[in-house]
Amino acid sequence: MFTTEGPTVRELAVQALSSVEHGYDLLAPKFDRTPFRTPDRFLDTVGSALRQFGPFGAGLDLCCGTGAATPMLRELCHERVTGVDFSAGMIAEARAAHPSSGAPMVEFVRADARALPWSTRYDLTVSFGAFGHFLPAERPALFAQVYGALRPGGLFAFPLGAPLPVGSVPYWMYLGFDTAMRVRNALWRPRFVMYYRTFPLSGVRADLEAAGFDVALLPLEDFGYRPDGSPRCRLVLARRPQVPPISSGGPVVPS
């Protein structure tokens, strides 16, 4: 499916009936030959936008998959680059595709983004295409983990598309997918959490600010503008303050 080297319909069906972790273990060898891999054009656009905020020391790719963002992070970060993903299969593919030789040092760690296993601090954290795997109720804990992994002044950056026009073909496609996934998860175990419409800017921004981040938005002009003049895609820039607020309602993480 997708290409002659990509997964078959049967392989995708088996993945969809598995858990998220096992499903990606199965898909990992062919993942880069599917549309699910973040396109290089997207990574190049985000990398160009982030250069104005660097240079960075250490970079973290949250839910790194097969390491598509690794070359971008190696250009932005001079100290080290870490990719983290909870699929052993995806981590294996990332290690094979991106050897640790050269500078900066590159490492890939199998771990759950909701429970990062280290106290190492990063200057930049990015994530691409993974937030549909987290339910809205999980966002506060996820963002608290990212906050704790950043040094004071560190930046958490990720692209976020504008809402689809109601009634458009993509709107109905994503609505149909999410509805089918909810039915699947109501009837089948283990669950496979993957939704396209559970990460709206308003809720995401509120959860980031509650976690202690200062949030700004940067239009990604390469992807154009909607008829109302708003950008089709924004880069969310969530910065951990240099000095933690005395009382922010979010977690207080020692510096």
CORWO-V524677 format. One record per pair of residues at least 6 apart in sequence whose ideal C-beta (glycine too) atoms are under 7 Angstrom apart, sorted by the first residue. I is the first residue (numbers start at 1). J is the second residue. D is the distance in whole Angstrom. If there is no record, write none. Layout:
# CORWO-V524677
i={I,I}
j={J,J}
d={D,D}
This chain:
# CORWO-V524677
i={1,1,1,1,2,2,2,3,5,5,6,6,6,7,7,7,11,14,15,15,15,16,16,17,18,18,18,19,19,20,20,20,21,21,23,24,24,24,25,25,25,28,28,28,28,28,28,29,31,31,31,31,31,32,37,38,38,38,38,42,43,43,43,45,45,46,46,47,47,47,49,49,49,50,50,51,53,54,55,55,56,56,56,56,57,57,57,57,58,58,58,58,58,59,59,59,59,59,59,59,60,60,60,60,60,61,61,61,61,61,62,62,62,62,62,62,63,63,63,63,64,64,64,64,64,65,65,66,66,66,66,67,67,67,67,67,69,69,70,70,70,70,73,73,74,74,74,76,77,77,78,79,80,80,81,81,82,82,83,83,84,84,84,84,85,85,86,86,86,88,91,91,94,95,98,100,100,111,113,113,114,114,114,114,116,116,121,121,121,122,122,122,122,123,123,124,124,124,125,125,125,125,126,126,127,128,131,132,132,132,132,132,133,133,134,135,135,136,136,139,139,140,140,140,143,143,143,144,144,146,147,147,147,147,147,147,148,150,150,152,152,152,152,153,153,153,154,155,155,156,156,157,157,157,158,159,159,159,160,160,160,161,161,162,162,162,162,162,164,164,164,165,174,174,175,177,178,178,178,181,181,184,185,185,205,208,208,209,210,210,211,211,212,212,212,212,212,212,213,213,213,214,214,215,215,216,217,217,218,218,218,219,219,220,220,220,220,223,223,224,225,225,226,244,244}
j={7,8,9,12,33,34,35,33,30,33,30,33,34,27,30,34,26,26,23,26,27,23,192,188,26,190,192,190,192,133,192,193,86,87,192,87,89,90,87,88,89,66,87,89,90,92,93,93,37,65,66,90,93,66,68,68,69,128,129,159,68,69,72,220,222,159,235,72,75,76,218,220,235,76,157,76,155,76,76,78,76,77,123,124,77,78,79,123,77,79,80,122,123,73,76,77,81,122,123,124,82,84,122,125,149,69,70,73,83,126,84,113,125,127,130,146,85,113,127,130,83,84,85,94,108,85,90,90,93,94,97,83,94,97,98,108,126,128,81,83,98,106,81,126,81,104,106,124,104,124,104,104,104,105,104,106,107,109,94,108,109,111,113,116,91,110,110,111,112,110,108,110,108,108,106,106,107,117,142,145,138,141,142,145,145,149,149,150,151,149,150,151,154,151,154,154,155,157,146,149,150,156,157,158,158,158,199,194,195,196,198,199,193,194,142,193,198,198,203,204,207,207,210,211,207,208,211,211,251,156,211,212,213,240,251,253,253,156,240,240,241,242,255,239,240,242,240,237,239,213,238,235,236,237,236,220,233,235,201,234,236,232,233,226,230,231,232,233,170,171,174,171,196,197,197,196,195,196,197,194,195,192,191,192,215,215,238,215,249,250,250,251,240,244,245,248,250,251,238,239,240,239,241,236,238,237,234,236,234,235,237,231,234,231,233,234,235,232,233,232,231,232,232,252,255}
d={6,6,5,6,7,5,6,5,7,5,5,4,5,6,5,7,7,6,4,5,5,7,6,7,7,7,7,4,7,6,6,6,6,6,6,4,6,5,5,6,4,7,6,3,5,7,5,7,6,7,5,7,7,6,6,5,7,4,5,7,6,6,5,6,5,6,6,4,6,6,6,6,5,6,6,7,6,5,7,6,5,5,4,4,6,7,4,5,6,5,5,5,6,4,6,4,5,6,7,5,5,7,4,4,6,5,7,6,4,6,6,5,6,4,7,7,6,6,6,3,3,6,5,6,7,6,5,6,4,5,6,5,3,6,5,7,6,6,6,6,5,6,4,7,6,6,7,7,6,6,6,6,5,4,6,5,5,6,6,4,5,5,7,7,5,7,6,6,5,6,5,5,5,5,6,5,6,5,6,6,6,6,6,6,5,6,7,6,4,6,6,7,6,6,5,7,5,7,5,6,6,5,5,6,5,7,5,5,5,6,7,7,5,6,6,6,7,6,6,7,5,5,6,6,6,6,4,5,5,5,5,5,7,6,7,6,5,6,4,6,7,5,5,7,7,5,5,6,5,7,4,6,7,5,5,6,6,6,6,6,5,7,5,6,6,7,5,7,5,4,7,6,4,6,7,6,5,6,5,6,6,7,5,7,5,5,5,6,6,5,5,7,7,7,7,5,4,6,4,6,6,5,6,7,5,5,5,6,6,4,6,4,6,7,4,6,6,5,4,5,6,6,6,6,7}
